[in-house]
Amino acid sequence: MLPCPERMKRGHADCITEQIEAMNALTEKILRFQGDGDYEGVAAFVADYARVPQQLQADLDRLAEEGIPVDIVFEQGLAAVGR
């Protein structure tokens, strides 16, 4: 089977479905950690998955060199709208 990006180029919708299912599973896991107050589970999860692949780090470094921001801060609430 072709990697997901190659299948997407060829119009295979199953790739998108796989990505959505993975995102939903990750969202559920994070919400369960939060809802259960599972600090040990979060620590284990971060230890296992909190890695920045080499290619992503190279991309982030290039963006930083160009002065392009990569963090988005969503400000909300009454103060953000001037009230």
Order of alpha helices (4+ residues) and beta strands (2+ residues): alpha-alpha-alpha-alpha
